[in-house]
Amino acid sequence: MSPNVYGIAASVLRGIAEGLMLPVHPLLRWSRWCEDRAWRAAAKAPPEWLRRFWARDRPGHRQEGRDRG
């Protein structure tokens, strides 16, 4: 094969690769955004068991078991 054919093949392959990668970039950005939002939401709202644990140790916090009765 002549070098010209290699150049054409390389440009075609590069074009296909760029064409395939174009829809992937917004997806990557979207997945990173979703992951960032999930981490922020997890940082703002702790899990339920952790909230119960923190509430148990706070003085003056109403608990269902102690307040009834």
CNS distance restraints for C-alpha pairs under 8 A (distance, minus, plus):
assign (resid   1 and name CA) (resid   5 and name CA) 6.36 0.50 0.50
assign (resid   1 and name CA) (resid   6 and name CA) 7.32 0.50 0.50
assign (resid   2 and name CA) (resid   6 and name CA) 6.81 0.50 0.50
assign (resid   3 and name CA) (resid   7 and name CA) 6.23 0.50 0.50
assign (resid   4 and name CA) (resid   8 and name CA) 6.24 0.50 0.50
assign (resid   5 and name CA) (resid   9 and name CA) 6.03 0.50 0.50
assign (resid   6 and name CA) (resid  10 and name CA) 5.97 0.50 0.50
assign (resid   7 and name CA) (resid  11 and name CA) 6.14 0.50 0.50
assign (resid   8 and name CA) (resid  12 and name CA) 6.08 0.50 0.50
assign (resid   9 and name CA) (resid  13 and name CA) 6.04 0.50 0.50
assign (resid  10 and name CA) (resid  14 and name CA) 5.96 0.50 0.50
assign (resid  11 and name CA) (resid  15 and name CA) 6.01 0.50 0.50
assign (resid  12 and name CA) (resid  16 and name CA) 6.19 0.50 0.50
assign (resid  13 and name CA) (resid  17 and name CA) 6.09 0.50 0.50
assign (resid  14 and name CA) (resid  18 and name CA) 6.06 0.50 0.50
assign (resid  15 and name CA) (resid  19 and name CA) 5.92 0.50 0.50
assign (resid  16 and name CA) (resid  20 and name CA) 6.07 0.50 0.50
assign (resid  17 and name CA) (resid  21 and name CA) 6.08 0.50 0.50
assign (resid  18 and name CA) (resid  22 and name CA) 6.11 0.50 0.50
assign (resid  19 and name CA) (resid  23 and name CA) 7.77 0.50 0.50
assign (resid  20 and name CA) (resid  24 and name CA) 7.28 0.50 0.50
assign (resid  21 and name CA) (resid  25 and name CA) 6.55 0.50 0.50
assign (resid  22 and name CA) (resid  26 and name CA) 7.80 0.50 0.50
assign (resid  23 and name CA) (resid  27 and name CA) 6.85 0.50 0.50
assign (resid  24 and name CA) (resid  28 and name CA) 6.13 0.50 0.50
assign (resid  25 and name CA) (resid  29 and name CA) 6.18 0.50 0.50
assign (resid  26 and name CA) (resid  30 and name CA) 5.89 0.50 0.50
assign (resid  27 and name CA) (resid  31 and name CA) 6.02 0.50 0.50
assign (resid  28 and name CA) (resid  32 and name CA) 6.10 0.50 0.50
assign (resid  29 and name CA) (resid  33 and name CA) 6.08 0.50 0.50
assign (resid  30 and name CA) (resid  34 and name CA) 6.11 0.50 0.50
assign (resid  31 and name CA) (resid  35 and name CA) 6.05 0.50 0.50
assign (resid  32 and name CA) (resid  36 and name CA) 6.03 0.50 0.50
assign (resid  33 and name CA) (resid  37 and name CA) 6.11 0.50 0.50
assign (resid  34 and name CA) (resid  38 and name CA) 6.07 0.50 0.50
assign (resid  35 and name CA) (resid  39 and name CA) 6.21 0.50 0.50
assign (resid  36 and name CA) (resid  40 and name CA) 6.18 0.50 0.50
assign (resid  37 and name CA) (resid  41 and name CA) 6.04 0.50 0.50
assign (resid  38 and name CA) (resid  42 and name CA) 6.07 0.50 0.50
assign (resid  39 and name CA) (resid  43 and name CA) 6.10 0.50 0.50
assign (resid  40 and name CA) (resid  44 and name CA) 6.17 0.50 0.50
assign (resid  41 and name CA) (resid  45 and name CA) 5.91 0.50 0.50
assign (resid  42 and name CA) (resid  46 and name CA) 5.88 0.50 0.50
assign (resid  42 and name CA) (resid  47 and name CA) 7.64 0.50 0.50
assign (resid  46 and name CA) (resid  50 and name CA) 6.29 0.50 0.50
assign (resid  46 and name CA) (resid  51 and name CA) 6.36 0.50 0.50
assign (resid  47 and name CA) (resid  51 and name CA) 6.32 0.50 0.50
assign (resid  48 and name CA) (resid  52 and name CA) 6.23 0.50 0.50
assign (resid  49 and name CA) (resid  53 and name CA) 6.16 0.50 0.50
assign (resid  50 and name CA) (resid  54 and name CA) 6.12 0.50 0.50
assign (resid  51 and name CA) (resid  55 and name CA) 6.01 0.50 0.50
assign (resid  52 and name CA) (resid  56 and name CA) 6.07 0.50 0.50
assign (resid  53 and name CA) (resid  57 and name CA) 6.66 0.50 0.50
assign (resid  54 and name CA) (resid  58 and name CA) 6.48 0.50 0.50
assign (resid  55 and name CA) (resid  61 and name CA) 6.33 0.50 0.50
assign (resid  56 and name CA) (resid  61 and name CA) 7.17 0.50 0.50
assign (resid  56 and name CA) (resid  63 and name CA) 7.62 0.50 0.50
assign (resid  62 and name CA) (resid  66 and name CA) 7.61 0.50 0.50
assign (resid  62 and name CA) (resid  67 and name CA) 6.62 0.50 0.50
assign (resid  63 and name CA) (resid  67 and name CA) 5.96 0.50 0.50
assign (resid  64 and name CA) (resid  68 and name CA) 6.17 0.50 0.50
